[in-house]
Amino acid sequence: MKIVRVMTFNLRTDSIFDIRNPWKSRKTMVNNIIGMYSPDIIGVQELNNSMFRDLSESVKDQYNIVGEARTKKLFAEKNDILVKKNHTIKNHTTFWLSNKPERVGSSQWHSLFPRICTTALIEMESGEMVRVYNTHLDCISPWARDYGLKKISEIIEQNYESENVPVMVMGDFNATPGSKTIQNFIALNKDKRNFIAVQESNKEMYSESTMSKFKGSTKGLHIDYIFVSDEFNVMSSEIVRYNENGKYPSDHYPLIAELTL
C-alpha cells in the first residue's frame, strides 16, 4: 500500500462570539490547507450546516463527504469524514455516544451536548480496506469522555468481527496525553487493536499544543489525535501551523500523519 495521508481538523464552528475570526474569514485558509496537504482521509469536527455547504462546494471535485448532525437543530454540528474520490466509501454511519447509539440526539446525563462518532468503511485505491472513526468528545466531563471512548470501542469490536480490517480513530478528544481518558482507551484496546497515536513517531509533539485559540502558540493543550491499529506503520506526523499574516484557520491546529499498511 502506498503512503496514505490522514488528517484530523477541528474547524471551530461558526460562532457569533468569534468577532475577529468568523468562518467567512477562515474558510479560504481551510481550503488552502486541504489543497496543500491533499489528505486521502480527513476527519473534521464542529462543522455546522452553513460551514458544510461551503466546505462541500469547495472540495466537491476531490472529496466525498459523509456524516450526520448530532441533533436535528438548525445549528447542529457534525463530525464528517472526507474521502478522496480515488478511494471508495463502502458504507458509513453516524452513531451517538449514548446507551441508544442509533437514536438521533441521544446523550448521557453527564455530557454537555449529544456526542457522536461518524464511521466509514473505505476501500483504498490500492485495494486495501480500512475502517475510520471520527469523533469529538465532551469538553467538560471526563466521565462523558471515558464513556464515549468505551462506546466507540464497543462499535469497533462489533464491526471488526465482520470486517477484520485495519482501524483508525481520530478527532478532538478534549483530553491530554497523560490523562486517564487517553490511557484508559489505550489499555482497553491493548489486547485487541493495540492502538497507538501517530504522535508516537515524534513524541516531542505531545508537549506542543493542538489548540491555539487563534493565537499561534505552541504551548497549551494537546487534545487532538489520530490513533491507528497495529496493522499500520506511522511514517510521519505533524501539527500544521499554517497561517496567513498571523491569522489562523481555526482555534485548533490540524494534525496530519503519513501511514502505510
C-alpha positions in Angstrom: 0.0 0.0 0.0 1.3 3.4 -0.9 1.6 6.2 1.7 -1.8 7.4 2.9 -2.2 10.9 4.4 -4.7 11.2 7.1 -5.8 14.5 8.8 -8.0 15.4 11.8 -9.1 19.0 11.9 -11.4 20.8 14.4 -12.7 23.6 12.3 -14.2 25.7 15.1 -17.9 26.2 14.5 -19.1 29.5 13.1 -19.9 31.4 16.2 -21.2 34.9 16.7 -18.7 35.3 19.5 -15.7 35.0 17.1 -15.9 38.6 16.1 -12.3 38.6 14.9 -12.3 35.1 13.5 -15.6 34.4 11.7 -15.9 31.4 9.5 -16.2 33.6 6.4 -12.7 34.9 7.0 -11.2 31.4 7.7 -12.8 29.1 5.1 -10.3 30.0 2.4 -7.4 29.1 4.7 -9.1 25.7 5.4 -9.4 25.1 1.7 -5.7 26.1 1.3 -4.6 23.6 3.9 -6.6 20.8 2.3 -5.2 21.7 -1.1 -1.6 22.0 0.2 -1.5 18.6 2.1 -4.1 16.8 -0.1 -5.0 14.2 2.6 -6.6 11.0 1.5 -8.9 10.9 4.5 -9.9 13.9 6.7 -12.0 13.9 9.9 -13.4 17.3 10.7 -15.2 18.4 13.9 -17.6 21.3 14.7 -18.9 21.5 11.2 -22.3 23.2 11.2 -24.8 23.3 8.3 -23.6 26.6 6.7 -19.9 25.5 7.0 -20.8 22.2 5.4 -22.3 23.9 2.4 -19.1 26.0 2.0 -16.8 23.1 2.5 -18.7 20.6 0.3 -18.8 23.1 -2.5 -15.1 23.8 -2.3 -14.0 20.1 -2.3 -16.7 18.6 -4.5 -14.4 17.7 -7.3 -11.8 16.0 -5.0 -13.7 14.5 -2.0 -16.9 12.7 -1.0 -18.2 13.7 2.5 -20.3 11.5 4.9 -21.8 12.2 8.3 -24.9 13.3 10.1 -25.5 16.1 12.6 -25.6 15.3 16.3 -29.1 16.8 16.6 -31.9 18.0 14.2 -31.5 21.6 15.3 -30.5 24.3 12.8 -27.0 24.9 14.1 -26.2 21.2 14.9 -22.6 20.2 14.5 -21.2 17.3 12.5 -18.1 15.1 12.6 -17.9 14.4 8.9 -15.3 12.3 7.1 -13.9 13.5 3.8 -12.5 10.8 1.5 -10.7 11.4 -1.8 -12.7 10.3 -4.8 -10.0 7.8 -6.0 -11.0 5.7 -2.9 -14.4 4.1 -2.4 -16.7 4.5 0.6 -18.3 1.1 1.0 -20.6 2.1 3.9 -20.9 4.7 6.6 -23.0 5.7 9.6 -23.1 8.1 12.5 -23.8 6.8 16.0 -24.4 8.6 19.3 -22.2 8.1 22.3 -25.1 7.0 24.5 -26.9 3.8 25.6 -29.1 4.2 22.5 -26.4 4.9 19.8 -28.9 4.7 16.9 -31.2 7.5 18.4 -30.6 10.9 16.9 -29.8 13.5 19.6 -29.4 10.9 22.5 -26.8 11.6 25.2 -25.7 10.5 28.6 -26.6 12.6 31.6 -23.1 13.8 32.2 -22.5 15.0 28.6 -22.9 18.7 27.9 -24.2 18.1 24.4 -25.1 15.0 22.4 -21.9 13.5 21.2 -21.4 11.4 18.0 -18.9 9.4 16.1 -19.0 9.1 12.3 -17.5 5.9 10.8 -16.8 4.7 7.3 -15.5 1.6 5.7 -13.2 2.6 2.9 -11.7 0.7 0.0 -8.4 2.4 -0.8 -7.4 2.8 -4.4 -4.7 0.2 -3.8 -7.4 -2.4 -2.8 -6.9 -2.5 1.0 -9.9 -1.9 3.2 -9.7 0.4 6.3 -12.3 1.4 8.9 -12.2 5.1 10.1 -13.9 6.6 13.2 -14.1 10.3 13.7 -15.4 11.9 17.0 -15.4 14.9 19.2 -15.6 14.1 22.9 -17.2 16.1 25.7 -15.5 19.3 26.6 -16.5 19.3 30.3 -16.9 15.9 31.8 -14.1 13.2 32.0 -16.8 10.7 32.7 -18.5 11.5 29.4 -15.2 11.2 27.6 -14.5 7.8 29.1 -18.0 6.7 28.3 -17.7 7.9 24.7 -14.5 6.0 24.1 -15.9 2.9 25.6 -18.9 3.1 23.3 -16.6 3.7 20.3 -14.5 0.7 21.4 -17.7 -1.5 21.5 -18.7 -0.4 18.0 -15.1 -1.1 16.8 -15.3 -4.6 18.1 -18.7 -5.2 16.6 -17.5 -4.1 13.1 -14.2 -5.8 13.4 -15.9 -9.2 13.9 -17.5 -9.0 10.5 -14.8 -7.0 8.6 -11.4 -7.8 10.1 -9.8 -4.7 8.6 -7.3 -2.1 10.0 -8.8 0.7 12.1 -8.1 4.4 12.7 -9.8 6.6 15.3 -9.4 10.3 15.1 -10.8 13.6 16.4 -10.8 16.1 19.2 -10.7 14.0 22.4 -10.6 17.0 24.8 -8.0 15.1 26.9 -4.3 15.4 27.2 -1.9 12.5 26.5 -1.3 11.7 30.2 -5.0 11.8 31.1 -6.8 8.8 32.4 -9.1 9.1 29.4 -6.3 8.5 26.9 -4.6 5.9 29.0 -7.8 4.0 29.6 -8.6 4.0 25.9 -5.2 2.6 25.0 -5.4 0.0 27.8 -9.0 -1.0 26.8 -7.9 -1.9 23.3 -4.3 -3.2 24.0 -5.1 -6.9 23.6 -7.4 -6.3 20.6 -6.5 -3.5 18.2 -3.3 -2.3 20.1 -3.9 1.3 19.2 -1.0 3.8 19.1 -1.2 7.5 18.5 0.6 8.8 15.4 2.3 11.2 17.7 4.4 8.3 18.8 6.5 8.9 15.7 7.6 12.2 17.2 6.9 12.1 20.9 8.1 15.7 21.3 4.7 16.7 19.8 3.0 15.7 23.0 4.4 18.8 24.6 3.1 21.0 21.9 -0.4 22.4 21.8 -3.0 21.3 19.2 -5.3 24.1 20.4 -4.1 27.6 19.6 -7.1 29.7 20.4 -6.3 31.6 17.2 -3.0 32.9 18.8 -0.5 30.6 17.1 1.1 29.4 20.4 2.9 26.1 20.7 2.2 26.0 24.4 -1.1 24.8 25.7 -3.4 21.8 25.4 -2.6 18.8 23.2 -6.1 17.2 22.7 -6.3 16.2 19.1 -5.4 12.6 18.0 -5.1 10.0 15.3 -5.0 6.5 16.7 -4.2 3.6 14.4 -4.3 -0.2 14.9 -1.0 -2.1 14.7 -1.5 -3.1 11.1 -0.4 0.5 10.2 3.1 1.8 10.1 3.4 5.5 11.0 5.9 7.2 8.7 5.5 10.7 10.0 3.2 13.1 11.9 2.9 16.8 12.1 0.9 19.6 13.8 0.1 22.0 11.0 0.5 25.6 12.0 -0.4 27.2 8.7 -1.5 30.8 8.9 -1.8 33.9 6.7 -0.3 37.0 8.1 -0.9 35.8 11.7 -4.5 34.8 11.1 -5.3 31.1 11.7 -8.0 28.9 10.1 -9.3 27.6 13.4 -8.7 27.7 17.2 -7.2 24.2 16.7 -4.3 23.1 14.6 -4.9 20.3 12.2 -2.9 17.1 12.8 -1.7 15.1 9.8 0.0 11.7 9.5 1.5 9.6 6.7 0.7 5.9 7.1 1.4 2.6 5.3 -0.1 -0.8 5.8 
